[in-house]
Amino acid sequence: MGDSTIVVGISVLYLGACLLVGMWPRKQSASADGYVAGDRSLGLVVMYFITGATIFSAFAFLGAPGRAYEKGAYAFYILSFGTLGFVPFYFIGPRAARLGRRFGFVTQAEMVASRFRMPALAGAMALVSALAFVPYLTLQMQGSGYVLNAVTRDAVPRWMGGLIVYAVVLAYVWRSGVLGVGWTNTFQGMFMLALAWGLGLYLPYKLYGGVGPMFARLAVEKPEYLVPPGPTSSGEPGSWGAYSTDILVSIIGFSFWPHLFMKAFTARDENTLRRTVVLYPTFQFFLVPLVIIGFAGILFASAPEQPDQILPHILMNVELSPVLVGLFCAGALAASMSSGDAIAHAAGSILIRDGVVTALGKRFDPARERFLIRVTLTGVMVLAYVIALLGADDLVALLLYAYGPITQFAPVVVAALYWRRATGTGVFAGLVAGVVISSILKAEPAWRPWPLHEGIYGMVANVAILVFVSLATQRQSDWDREYLEVAAGGGGGLSAAPSAPPSASRPRA
């Protein structure tokens, strides 16, 4: 049996296992709310893996070692934002959960739109989410295509690899919704974490005699790679401004990713949410071996076509058992799928729940709403796949681009949950200004006065306009008071029976 056949066989077995696990919980997601929020029933173990594995994506298995290989110590930014990025959720998550349990919210945007009684705000947030979700999902599809193509030595073309993997993802997300995402993320998370450490310790040992000897050689031969922010592609020292704001914008935007924020509405109770946040930084422990592999590539005898391919490149140019290569392939696919399924599910849910039901006031029965979510998430996946076929930036660049628009949700959510004087007009104006400025500066980097991430410029404008316009417009006193009391833990909270918010927010089917 040829090596490629063994690798493909292991990958097929893994995809089959994911399909079975993901399609199992169908009966628990018969309602539209169940399909989107899992009937608010997820416990600590599933919450831990559904949050951790959602972020531990193709970016981790390919982008993180690729960035370490290309820019050395710059890759430490990934560990920094990953450790700190979920901290705001410790305070924001329970507030959102109380509101969701009391008023029936299952998405970030319908929660915000209800506070300000402005359906158009939900529509705007849905569009911004789509703007960020498509490149993020493209990243996952590119990653799965890279991996299958590399480890089979071109036997499986990139287009076919991405198509096969995401056909499996579509099948279990279509059938089971968030519960399928949660169950597969738990399975995938356990598998890829074990594999990451196995590869991270084994490859440096095989190439250099261990992790310590590898870094000792780097300190002598390539010391510039060990000092942050690392070198640029031209070999010059990197910019501290760009490096630090990449960390800052990632920390700010992390908790406000819609597919991650939606997990506040799926948890069994408030303590489960807080424990998940406390435990989450341990997931970064498993990024360390992948960054180490990137450093191992700096001294490797040959170079890959692209930095993101350094891990599969090393594997294919070192004498290894095809079984080990097949396991790596399955682990990398797990990383890609565990984020891609959550992104696709959230994209369909948000575009229908926020963009159609809340923003446009359309009413559907639960079965019809669930069907529309499924059709929409399929369309988003097809669009992302087409963009992946056309080619795009490297994986880290795709992720950093997506953080620009998502960071603009931070002032919006904080204002909705904490600031009584905020108004819908102010929040809407700030959001639009932040997204526009971030997008323009991404397209025209030369227009930035300093080499900072474009999302920072957008957020400064966002906050300034939100505050100014809010202070200049009239607020709604009675509903603001009730809403913020529930968010703070008064007026019912998680134990209260669900009740409908004011009629200007999402109509209840």
N, C-alpha and C positions, 0 to 999 in steps of 0.2 A: 504494500500500500504506500503511495507516494506521500511525501510530507504535506503537500497542499491538501490532499484528501483528508488526512488526519485533522489538520487545522480546521478545515471547513466542517468536518463531521462534529467536532467539539462545539463549534459555533452554532451549528444547527441544533444540537442537543440543548444548548443553553437557551437559544431562542424559543425552542419548544417548551422548555420549563417555564420561561417567562410568560408565554402565552397561556399555559394552564393555570399558573398562579394568578395572573391578571384577570382571567375570565371567570374565576370561581365565584366571586361575591356578587353576582348579578342580582339576586333576589333582594339584596339589601338596598338597592338603589332604584326602586321602582318609581319613586316620585321625582319631580324636577329638583326639589331641595336635596333629596337624597343623592341624586346624581352629581350635584355640584358640591354639597357640603357633607355628604356621608351621614346625614341625620344627626350631626354633631355628636358622634359616638366614638371618635378615635382616642385610644389610650396612649400611654407614655411611650411604649416601645415603637408603635407605628408612627407616632408623632415625631419621635427622634429621627427615625430613618426617612420619613417623608420630607422633613425639612433638610436633613443633612444630605441625603442622596439627591434631592432636587437641585442643590447647588453643586454637589460633587459630580461634575458633568464631563463631557468630552474636553472641556476646558481644562479639567484637572489632569486627565490622563495624557493629553496631547499638548494643550496650551501651556500648562505650568512647566513641564520639562523643556518645552520649546523656548519659553522665555528665559529660563535659567541657562540653556545652551547658548542663546543669542546674546543675552545681556547680563548674565551672571547674577550678582546680588540684587539686581532689580526685581528678580522673582520673589524676593522676600515680601514685597508689597501684598502678594496674594495671602500669605499667612497673617499679615497685619490686619487687613480688612476682614478676612474671614473670622478672626478671633473676636474683633470688636463690633462687627457689623450687625449682629443680632441683638446686641445689648438694648437698643431702644425698644425692642419688641417686648421686653420684660415689663415695661410700663404701658406701652401702647396696646399690646396684644390683649390683655384682660379687659381693657376698656372697650375695644372693638367686640370682644366676645360677649360682653354684657349687653351691648346694643343689639348684636345679632340675635341673641337668645330672646330678648324682649320684643324686638320689632321684626324679626324674620330676615335680616340681612344675610346674604351669603357672598357678597363681593365688596371690595373696598369702595368702589365708586358709588354703589347704591347707598352705602352708609354715609358717605360725604354728601351726596345729593340730597338725602333726606334731611340732614342737619340744616342745609340752607334752602330747602324746598325749591331746588333749582334742577329740574330734570336735564337741562342742557349740559350741566356740569358733568353728569354721568356719561353723556355722549362724548364730551371732550376727553374725559379720562379713558374711555374705551378706545378712542382713536389713538391716543398717546400710547396706551398699552400695546396696541397692535403694531405701532411704529417700532417699539422696542422688542416685542415678542418675535417678529419675523426674523430679524438677524440673529437673535438668540437661538431660535429653532434651527436656522440655517447652520449655525455653528455645530449643533449636535449632529445634523445630517452629514456635514462635511467630515466630521470626526469619524463617524462610523464607516463612511466610504473610504477614508484614508486607511483605516486599520485593516479592513478586509482586503483591500487592494494590496497593501504592503506585505501582509503576512502570508498571502497566497501567491506572492511574486507575480502579480498582474493577472492571475487566473480569474479573479473576480474583479471586473472593472469597478471604478468608484461609483459610477451611476447605479450599477446593479446592487452594490453593497448597501448604499443608503436606502434604495428602494425596498430591498428585502427586510432590512431591520425596521424601517418605519411602517411597513405594512403590518408587521407584528404589533407594533405600538398602537397603530390605528385600530386594530382588531380589539385589543383588550380595553382601550380607553373608550371606544364606541360602546362596548357592551356594559362595562362596569363603572365607568365614571371615576370619581375620586377614590372609591374603595379599591378599584383595580390598580390605580396609581399607588395607593398606600401599601397594598400587599406586595406588589412587585418591587417597590422601592425598598422595602424591608429585606426581601430576598436579595436584590441586587446590591444593596448596601453592605450586607454581611460578606458577600462574595468578593466585591471589589476591594474592600478594605484589607482583607487577608492577602489578596494578591498583590496589592500595592507594596506592602512591606516585604513580601517575599522577593519581588523584583528589585526593590530599592536596596536591599542588603546583598542580594546575590550578584547583580551585575557589577557593582564596584569591586566586589571580591574577585570575580572572575577576570576583570580587566586590569585591576591595579593592586590586588592583594588586600583590599578592604577600603572602607570609607576614609579612615585616617590617612593611609598612604596616598589615596587619590587627592585629598585636599592638600597634603604636603607637596605633591608635585605641582598642583595648581598655584600654590603660593610662590613657587620658584619660577615656573614657566609662564603663567598667565595671572599674575597678581591683580591686574586691573579688574578681573571678573569677581574678585572676592570683596570688593569695596563698593557699597551702594553709592549712587544709583546705578553703577555699572556703565559700560561703554555704550556708545551709540553704534549704529551700523557702520559708520565711517571710522570707528575706533576711538573717537573723542569721548571724554567723560560726559555722562548724561546730565540732564538738568535736574537739580533738586526741586525746582518748582513743579516741573511736570511729574516727577516721581511722587512727591508728597501730596499733590492734588489728585493724582490717580488713586492714592490710598484714601484721601478724604472723601472724594466723590463716591467711591465704592462703599465706604462705611455709611455715608448718609443714605445712599440709595438702596442698600442691601435689604433692610427691613420693609421697604416699600414696594418691592417687586410684587405685582398683583398676585402672581401664582403662589408666592410665599406668604403674603399678607392674608390671603384667603384661608390659610390654615388656622387662623384665629377663630374662624367660624366652624371648624370641624372638630375641635378638641372637646373631650368629654366634660372638662371642667376647668376652672381657672388655675388650679394647682398644677394640672397637667401642662398647661401652657408655660407657666413659669419654670417648671422643672425642665421642660424641653429647652428653654433658652439657656438655663444654667448648664445643661449637659452639652449643648450644641458645640462650644469651642473644642471639645474633644475630637470632633470630626477633622479639625485642622491638623491634628496629630498625624493623620493619615495622608496629608499632602506632603509631609516632609520627605518620605522616600521618593516621591515622584520628582520633587525638586532636586534631590540628590542625583537621580538618573540624568537630569539635564546637565548638571555639572560634570558628570561622567562623560557626556558627549563632547565637551570642550576639547578634551585631549584625545578623542577617538581618532583613529587613523583616517577615516573618510567622512565626508559630510553629506547630509541628506539634501534633497532638492529644496526643501523648505524647513525652517526651524521646527515647526510643529510636528514634523515627521521623525524627530531624533530618536524617540523611544522605539518605534517599530524598525527604524533604520539600524539601530544597534542590535536588536533582536535578530534581524535577518542577516547580519554580518558577523555574528558570533555563533560558534557551534553549540547549538542548544537542541534539546529534545523537541520534536514537533508537538508533543503533548504540552510542554511548557509554553510553547508559542501559541498553541490553541487556547490554553487557559488565559494567557495575556489577552488574546483577541476577545475572549468572552468577557473578561474584566473591563476592557475598554468599551465594549458594546454596552455593558451594564452601566457604565458612567454616562454614556451618551443617552441611553434610553431612560435612565432614572430622572434626567432633567427634561428630555424631550416630551415624555408623556405628561408631566405636570404642566409644561408650557402649553402644549396643544390643548389639554383639557381646560386650562384657565382661559386661553384665547377664545375658544368657542363659548364658554360660559359668560365671559365678560362682554363679548360683542353682542350676544343675544340679551342677557339680563340687563346690561347697562345701556348698550347702544340702541336696542329696540324696545324692550319692555319698559325700562325706566325713562329713557330720553324721549322716546316717541309715544309712550303711553299705550302701546299695543298689549292686548290681553290674550293669553293663550291658556288652554287647559294643560295640565302637567305633561301629558303624553306628547302634545304638540310642541311644547317648549323644549322638552328633552330631545325630540327629533331635530329641531332647528339648531340646538347646540351641537349635536353630532354632525350635522351637515356643515356647519360653520367651521368647526375644528378640522374637518376634512379639507375644506378649502384653504385654511391657513397652512396646513401641512403641505398641500400641493404647491402653494406659492413659495414656501420656504425651500421646497425641493427644487423648484425651477431655478431659484436664485443660487442654490448650491451648485447646480449643474453649470450655470453661467460663470461661476467662480466669484470669489469675494476676497476681502482682506484676510490676514492671518487670524487665527482663532481668538487670541487675546485682544486684537484690535476690534474685532466684532463685538466682544463683550464690553470693552470700554466704550464703544460707540453707544451701545444700548443703555449704559448707565447714565448718559447725558439726559435723555428724556425722563427716565424713571426717577432721577434725583428730584425732579420738579414736583413729584408727588409728596415729598417730605413736608414742605410748608403747608400744603393743602390739608393733609391728614392731621398734622399737629394743630393747625388752626381749628379744624372741625372738632377735635376732641378736647381742646384745652382753652381756646380763646373765645369768650362769649361775645366780644365786640366784633369779631370777624363777620363779614357779610358774603353772600354768594357772589355778588358783583366783584368784590375785591379778590376773592379766591379765584374766580374764573379769569379775571384780567391778569393776575399774577401767573397763573398756570400757562396761559397762552403766551405771555411775554417770555417766560422762562424757556419753554419748548422752542419757540421761534429763534431766540438768541442762541441757545445751545446748538440747534441744527445749522444755523448760518455759520457759526464759528467752527463747527465740524467740517463743513464744506469749504470754508475759507480760513484755514489756520493762520494765514499771514495777517488777518485782521485782529488777532488777539494782541493786546498790548503787552502781555507777559505770557511765557510758555506754560500756562496753566490749563487744566482740563476744561473743555468747553462747558461742562455741566456746572462748574463753579460760577462762571460768569452768568449763566442762565439763572441759577438759584439766587444770586445776589439781586438781580433784577426782579425775580419772582417775589421775594420777600418784601422788597421796597414797594413794589406796586400793590401787593396784597394789603400791606399796612396802610398805605396812603389812601387807596380807594375805599377800604373798609371804614376808615375813620371819616371819610367824606360821604358815606352812604348810610341809609337807615337800616338798623338791625331788627330782627323779629324777637321780641322779648320773651313771651310765654313759652313758645316751643323751644327756644334756645335753653331756657332754664330747665325744662323737663329733660331734654336730650342730654345735657351735660350732667344732670343729677344721676341719670341712669348710668352714664359712662363712668362716673366717679364711684359708683357702687350704691347709690341711693335709688329709691323708686323701684326696687325689684332685683335688678342684676341677673345673674345666671340662673337663679332659682325661680325667677318670675315666669309666668306663662306667656307665650308669645302673644303679641297684640300688634295691630296694624299701625304703622306710622301715619302722619298726616297724608291726605290724598294727593298732595303735590309730589310725593315720592313714589317709589315703584308700586304700581297697582298690584294687588294680590290676586292671583288667579283663583 
